[in-house]
Amino acid sequence: MDNNDAVIVGWAHSPFGKLEAEDIEALIASVGTAALDHAGVSPQDVDYVTVGVLNSGFSKQGFEAGLVSVAVPGLEHTAAMRTENACATGSAALYSAMDAIAAGRARIALVIGAEKMTATPMAEVGDILLCGSYRKEEDGLPAGFAGIFGQIANSYFQKYGDRSEELAMIAAKNHANGVANPYAHMRKDFGFEACNTVSEKNPRVAGPLRRTDCSLVSDGAAALVVTDRETAEGLARAIAFRARAQKNDVFPLSRRDVTEFAGARAAWDAAKEEAGVTLDDLDFVETHDCFTVAEMIEYEAMGLTPPGEGWKAAREGITRKDGALPVNPSGGLKSKGHPIGATGVSMHVLAAMQLMGEAGDMQIPDARLAGVFNMGGAAVANYCSILERVK
């Protein structure tokens, strides 16, 4: 591993949910200094800051990178930039910071992901989130982005049969896992029957998707400190990237097979090849379950099952916390919540906590190698990291 390969040396994570934090500035402040303190790094040592925020109408503020100068004391004159890549915004911020370190332009970087969503009327949230769709063809769906994944679920069911029960199994698994996550928006074990039953509390939202198949609209923030290897040697902890990969797919749903997340598969394949590992080598995976059908198709994209058989992994318990490959021991987006800009950063924080043995009741015993998959849009921007503890 080259000295300029970036490693994670510290982190911070806010609760996710309907938070009292007034705005993005307050969310950035809630994690920025805390992450630096956790890493044992002073603000004066930070060379670069990346801020991942979708916004796209959640706030009139914009220029969120400028907020660092008022939210995090000591970073008034530190170079900062904002990234945006739909629901993969947080991973884009992380990878951008790592690129700066790899290029030798920064030694220590702070990565912050944040989103304030609950202050926006729910009637507007759906339309804002459609910024992650190809509006020329996919605009105006009544259920917002749930409508996009409702179409994907319909296409999958037409091709491979109705898998509503398996989607409910995924939802129930993630909610059960989320009970142990102190940061999660929804810490409640609903059980399979409640997730599988259409009711007043669990209505259909779009196509075959029920409310329990959809991730939560949340506020929240997470932060990471990344450094080069030499700097990390003098700090308390280090989580390295055995591999990282980004692959895209065609934006419009009409121009690809929506039941195959080809870009996601390409990202996983590239990361596994670079790391020299197979899925059997991984101890757990944090994956992007914005909707339960997304997690099911991602089982296929990561190579856990053949195409069309992702539902078997759910039914056979392979991805449960006590299964052969635990998926989303944090509860995933389904339970944890999905503040868009924070999600990719949060996934890496929670994976790092597992690898350090600091995940509390979420802990996977003896976790040594982790996979993280974060996607933007309907598997358009795809980021895959394979992480391991090196200190």
N, C-alpha and C positions, 0 to 999 in steps of 0.2 A: 504494500500500500504506500503510495506517494505521500510525502509530508504535507502536500497541499490538498490532499483529500480531506474534506470537511468531516468532523465528527460532532455529535451532540454532547454538550457538557453541562447543560442545565435547562430547566423548564419551569413553567408556571401554567396554571389552568384555573379559570374561574368556574363557578357553577354555571350550568346551562339552564335556561328556562325563561320565565317572564321576570326579568331582573329589575331592580330599582335603579340600576345604573342609568343615568339620564341619556347618554348618547355614546357614540363611538369613542370620543375623547376619554370618557370615564372608563370605558371598557379597556382601552389601550393602557390607561394608567393602572388599571387593576392587575395587570400581568407583567408589564414592562420591567419595572424595578424588581419585582419579585423573582423574575427569571434570572436577572443579573445576579441578585443575591444568592440564588440557588446554585448558580455556576461558580460563585466566588470571583466575579469579574466586576470591576468598577465601570461606570458609564464612560469615564475618560479613556478606557482601553478599547471601546467599541469603535470600529472603523466604518461600519455600514449597517443600515437598518432597512429591512423590507417589511412592508405592511400589506397584508392581504385583506381586502374588503371588496365585496361585490357592489354594495350600495344600489346602483341602477334605479334609484328612486326611493329607497328606504330613508334617505336623508338628503337635505339640500346642501349639506356641507361640501362633499367632494374634497379632492386634494388631501386625502387622509394621511399621506406621508408627512404633511406639514404639521399634523397634530402631535407628532412625536416630540416636537420642540417644546410643547407646553405640557404634555402628559407625562413625560419621563425626565425628571431633573437630571441634568448633566449631559443630555443629548441635544442641546440647543443648536449646535453647529455641526452635528454628525450627518454625513450624507445619508439620505433616506429616499426611498421610492415606494410607490404603491404598485401592487400587481393585481390583476384580475383575470381569472380564467374559469368563469362560471363556478360550479360547485367544487372545482379543483383549485380554487384561488389560493387556499392555504398552502397546498403543496407547491404551487407555482412560486409563492413567496419564499418557501424553504429552498427550493432548487435554485432560485435566483441568487440567494445568499451563498449557497454552496458554490455556485459558479464563480462568484466574486473571490471566494477563498481559493478555489482551484486555479484561478487566473493570477493569483498572487497580488491582487489589488486590495485584499482585506485579510486581516489575521483573525479578527473576532467580529462576528456579525450577530445581530439580534433580529429574530423573525417574530412578527406578531400577526396573528389572524384574529379578526373580530367582526361581529355583525350585530346590529340592533334592529330586530325585525318586529317585535311585538308592539311597538308604538305606532305601527302602520295599520290602518283598518284592514281587517281580513279580506274585505272585498277587493282591496288593491293589491294584496300580497300575491295572489295568483297571477295577476297580469305582470307584476314586476318580475316574478320568477320565469316567466316566458321569455325573458331576455336570453335565457339559455337554450332557446329553441330557434329553429330557422323560421323567422316570423313570416317570410314571404309565403310559406306553405302551411305553417303550424300555428299561426296567430289566432287568438280569439277562442281557444278551447274553453268551455265553461268551467272546467275544473282546474284550469291553469296547468302546471307541470304534471299534476296527477293525471290529467287527460292524456299527456304524452305516454306515460307509463301504463295507463289503462289500455291504450292502443297496443303497446308492446305486449302486455299480458294477453290481450285478445288474440294477437297473432301467434303467440307461443301456444296458447290453449288449442287454437285451430290446428296447429301443426303436431302437437304432442299430447293433446288431451287436457281436460280440465284438471288443473293442479291447485285448486283453491285450498284444499286441505294442507298440502305441503307449504303453501304460503303462510297459512295460519300456524304451522309448526315453526316456521322461521320467526314469525312475529312473537310467538310464545317463548321461544328460546331466548330471543334478544331481550324481551321484557324481564324474563327470569334472571338473566345475567345482569341486567341494569340495576336490579335491587342492590347489588353489591358496589355499585359505582357512586361514590359520594358527589360526583359532579353532574350526574344524570338529571335531565329534566323530568323524566317519568320513572320513579323508582317503585314500580308496582308490578307484581307478577299476575298477569291477567289469566294465564292458563290457556290451554289449547281450545277448549270449548267456547270460551268467550271470544277468542280471536277468529274462530271458524264460524260463528253464528252472526248472521245479519240481524241487527236489532236497532232499536231507537238510539242506543248508545254507540252502536257500531254499524252505521249505514253504509251502503255502497257509495263510493265517492266518484269513481270513474271506471267504466267497464266492469270487470270482475273485482276490482280492488275495493276493499273495505277500509274504514278509517284506521283499523289496526294494521293495515298493510302500508300505511303512509307515515313517513317521518314527521317530526314535530317542528312547528315554527317556533324558533327559540332565539334568545339573546345569549351572547357569550363571547369569551375570548380565551386564547391560549398563546403561549410564547415559547420559543426555543432559543437557546444560545448555541451557536456553532463556531468552531475554531479549527485551525489547522492542527495536525497531529503533534507538532512540537509544543505548541501552547497547551494542548490537552494534557501533556505529560505532567504539567505542574498543577493540574486541577484534580478535583476529587473523583470524577467519574468520566467515562467516555463511552459513547455508543456509536459504533462505526456503521457505515453503509457498505455492506458486502457488495451491493449493487444498487443502482437506481436507473430507471428508464422512463421515458415519456414517449408515448405514441398517440397519434391522433387518428380519427376516423372521419368519414364524409359527414358533413353537417346535416343535410336534409335526410329525414327518415325514409323518404320516398326513393332514395338512391342506394339503399343497402338493405340487407336482411336484418331486420331489427331483432330477430330472435337469436342472432349471433353477434356478440359484442367483439367484433374482429379487432378493433383497436385495443380493447382490454386484453385480449388474448396475446396480441403482439407485444404489449408492454410486459405482461407476465413472462412470456417466452424470452424476451430480451434480458429481463432481470435475472431469471433463473440461469440463463446461459452465462451471463457475466459473473454471477456468484458461484457458478459451478455446483448448483444444488438442484434437488428435485423437491416436490411438495413433501415427500416423506421426511426430508431433513428439517422442515419447519415445525416449530412447537405450537404456533398459533398464527392466525391471520386476523388483522383488522381490515374489513372491507366495507365498501361504500353502499350501505343498504338504505338509500334514500327511499326506496320502496322494496317490499319483500321480493317482488319479481326480479329486481335488479340483483339482489344477493343470490337468488337461485341461478340466474344466468351467469353470474360471476363465478359460481362453482365450476361451470363448464369452461369459462374463459381461463381460469387458473389451471385447468387440467385435472381437477379433482374427479370429474366424471366425463364421459363422452357427451357430445352435443345432444340435447334433448333429454338428458338424464339427470340434470341438476337436482330435480325433485327427489331423486333416490337418496342423495346425500342427506337431505333433511329428514326423510322418512326413516332412514336407517340409523339416524343419530350420530352420523360421522362428525358433524360440525358442532355438536353439543360440547359443553365445557369439559365433559369427561369422555369425549369421543376421540377418534384417531387424529383429527385435525380441528381443534376448537376454532370457531370463527366468531368474531365479535364477542370476546369475553367481557368487553366493556359494556355490552348492551347495544353497541352500534348506534347509528343515527336514529334507529327506531326508538330506542329507549333514551339515549343520551340527549337527543335533540340535534338540530342541524342549522346552527347559525352559520350561514354559507361561508363567509371568509375565514371563520375559525376552524372549520371541520378538518381540513387537511393537516393543520398544525396539531389539533387535538389528537388525531389518530396517531401521529408520530410521538406525541408526548406519552400517550397511554401505552404504546408499544415499548417505549424506553423505560417506563416505570416497571413493566413486566420483566424486562431483561435485567434490570437492576435489583429485582426481587422486592420492589417497593410498591406493589400494586394492591396491598392489603387483601381484602376479601375477594378481589377480582383475580388474585394471583393464580397463574398456571404454574404448577410445581416445576422447578428446574428449567424454566424457559430460557433458552440460549439463542434461538434464531427465530426471527419474526418476519412475516410478510405484511406489508401495508399497501392497500390499493385504494386510491382516491380518484374519482372521475368527475369531469365537468360536462354538463349537459347529459344527453342520453348516450353515454359512453363515447363522447366525442374527444375530449381531452383526457388522457389516461396516464396516471402516474403510479408506478410500482416501485416500492423500496424493499430491500431485504436488509434487515438490521441485526447486528450482533454486538454484544458487550465486549469491549477490549480493555476496560479498566474498571 
